């Protein structure tokens, strides 16, 4: 069992850091046993969200902007039909990207097991 540093993010996700203590069962130099354990002395807490949550927040803001534009254009009638179609496509694309980013989060990946 090898011990690693770990960073915990505000959103509940974590990231593995560098190896802090080698396993005594190490078969060859440079290889590890594959069991990652947290070194509690090297546990750090970051006061920010993970990379995936930051990207997700950006896409959610863009999604809200597109929805506001779509609502405004629909109230004006057929004047912006091309813009409405483009905004609907963009909304669908952003929703798929947000779902993909949510599925990539560490806490979601490991809780599904």
Helices and strands as residue ranges (DSSP letters): E 2-8, E 14-21, E 36-45, H 51-75, G 78-80, H 81-104, H 106-111
